[in-house]
Amino acid sequence: MRASSDRSDTDDLKKLKPGSSIFARQLRCGLLVASLLGVLIILYQGIADYLSLREDYESTNARVINEIRAVSKTMLVEKNAELARTVANSAMFERSVMSVRLIDLDGNVIAAQHRDETILSQSIWSELLFDGVVSHSLPIYAPAVGMTKGPIVGQLQISFSPQVYISLLYDRIKASFIGVLIFAVAMTFAAVGVTYFIVTKPLLELITYMVRVNPADASKPLPLPPPHRHDDEIQMLGSSLIGLLALIRSKVHRIANVTEELKAANLTLETRVEQRTRELNSAIEKLERLAATDPLTGIANRRTLMGRLKNAIAVWKRRGTRVGLIIVDLDHFKVLNDTYGHQIGDTVLKSITAVFNRVLRETDLVARLGGEEFAVLLSDEDEKGALVVAERLRAEISRDVVHVDDMTISYTASLGIACLPARDDFDKGDGEGMEGVLRQAREVENIIDALYSLADKALYQAKEKGRNRCELMVPSADFLHGTD
């Protein structure tokens, strides 16, 4: 993953060289400034060339006129046509001369020369800059005698075209433009190139260094920034950068330490919370056990029995499954306590609990109701089965003995049994004498009270009939109609 990131950073840096954004902006700005300066230089040079050429044009025209007039005096007096033609031809050597005519006093044209207009085609610039084609008609005087001006002997008609100077001005401006352009571009590239090697390249090297250095990796020392030979701003930037990276590494290391401390603290806190949770769950379980069991014998208490009995009767109402209840009461337990002491009585209670655990099934529930009274909840057991279980319990209890010091103590118990029969057995019962007792038992709580009352009555009968025996009370089937 790190190698992929390095390759991506390197590719990004390659895009910056040499056409980095700074380099490109320098080049664009340099070319723009050079172009503006070039335009100003060309404009200045063009104006200077124009003024110089215009002055040259006007002075040349004046010189040609003066030369022709000076030579033509004698020629017109002597009417020398050959000389006149020679003068006219010589005037045409000036490329700005369009035409020359020498005329005597009689109006005869002695000599005339005319340049083809296609050779010097006029342009709009000749009108704007040099006033276009200029024609002059000047008198020619005879040679002066003393201080007296000679008479007029003829006329000079001459016209000038500035087109040749326009072409010359164009050539000069063109040459200036090309020269200035080459110079400006060369200077721009030179300046930008120097700036690139002085500023841009060192900055790119610093950027490359900054991208490749991982300040968070404390396993490696921080490398020095690229060497820079000059003690300038870039050198200061490199020094500041290494200091900044060192500061970042210090902060990252500190953050890592704080993170580890937080993780350790969280782990300790989680361990402590988990320990406290286990202790709390253990305490809750202990409290639940204490709330659900008898502290002396370790079996269920009255509260647990009533909860299980309520659930069993609710299932019986929906499905018609049998429910049986046996109440067990130790015979003459008060006498036993008074004779041997409460400690021996507690030992007897623990011993009878062991008998319950040996005889009863895992699905049956035995609970201590208080004192010497116990109750057994039988699941899906009819009257015969409940009576068999009760008789087995009675027999085992009567055979059980408790050894204390040199004494052997035996004890007995009386058992009262009551059952809620299955729906198939509703119409088999005949307990008409109990119908009045159970007639109002419609809700689960009422059925519990009624069932317990039946078992308690059966226990009372067992006590009345001599103890150490089992008695069964069967409810009337008519009572069960309408309890759903």
Steps between C-alpha positions, in 0.01 A plus 500: 500500500786734587682416173187582302475834679866578424450420131197729490697782664788449256264513202352823631846649536594398147207701377655807663838480322582718315147621432418564860236753577760755616714438193201526267378819665849648480518411132157644423564816698846538347366466148220746576739758646745446214219542249387825661855630515553391139188686390618813682849470351363440151261792542778729615737381228227531238422858600870588498546339157194678368620840616846435359367381164256790473780745564717320246212496251440872532870592487552277195211664320636846576849399386372357169299815431795727575739297285264495200428873525871578527589297190195603296576878497765492230331214318174690453679820400698314236203273415726195526255212472771235536612641830139532614436131435820414688381703799158336492652153477735568791207616712328166447783324680327609821236231549266742669472712179186410307535745205710792377410759232710796383296767314629818331328838493311407189345203674699248307605188691872476454547180701263268685537176695225298665518189716253217450236521778485122531857504625409736785144401583357726766367374832289651774811539715654745250203732553500457879873528562647700208199692362492286185637607158627862511528709178697825464492762218797733548635786284857487370695823492784597271843534660522814715707799391659652804245544771211506257281195474477358147177482304280190482617280216278198556313275741577177690213259562596211730303250714618276784359169632583387859423135423865402494535644851186315607660176382821592676310578823319167473829314454651674799198426720503140384869465577447665839209269576694186414805616690305607805295179492809281487665703772189498723445126463866429561508721807175350627625143472832603647334671797250218553773239465715675755198531730425131452846392606520754781147471644274242338737204492605534867132533593418183305781320679360615834153383396640161399679477834187599690285243315743212547577560866264330744516698825286241677757221449710528813703190408706701252686827560376803314711554185645842434338716233669529156827695518483864400819694440365845575404647833169643382127462551496149352767392748287649778196317362687167506617560858148596605364191326729258684405672826132470414537130415680442829218677682243289314689183592508608863127572496424171324713311751323674784160427348602135454605479866177664613306262274677200651432634848135548410484148358659362816264707713203384292618140526542538876160666519343229286662234717379677812151542355497135394614397847238722662239360260594145595488592866163669448363203305632268769338714767175508302511123455572462870212730585276312259605173662442645843163631387407167341646248748478416866826602671505201737423211266599651163174395332233730355299725728131589503545783247661269245236234557216746442660626178546147364152399612350805328673409173395135530134591554509747207627215278236268650225749406623515139597136442332303777824345632486355852632692801565338839589654837629317809531677834745331740503580871738342753323327787563635851777731375439746783556223752820402318625860518411531865663166584822516297533869421460709188839395362385138489175619346692677224697179439173310461377759250818460295470121517142497372614729218748228400212252498305723264796525266538119494137415437365778277556547128691793354176635355339508845546800727540479877476816710514586866189696596622585846588323824455125454257531205604413141316481168565293188373606155451203268488548124251300288416248772151365574361417843634146502846612396500781753393259772780260403758778517363617835508150643857450383598827667324403823676164508845649434444767765395242759813296428731802516699554818719783624817421697600767747780417741399166652134546415300359212189701425221382271200700390182471291286728286137534395414577136192663345441460124281696256495485119344685210403224258532504122200621298426142397447418867267794577183296497645213705514676835215488747629729776162658558602595854789716370298669225399784721863564599629520142196647326635857506858406388510658155832690476847345532558653843167367617580154363836509684325588823239233442756231412714591801191494719416150374852374570495665843167334581648167391799564730261580784322169443835318507582663832155412636537136395817445699783671305773331292255445218382643164153634420358609160227757436338493150314815374161472330515510117203744492720764661734503199231591246540863397850555641644571151 
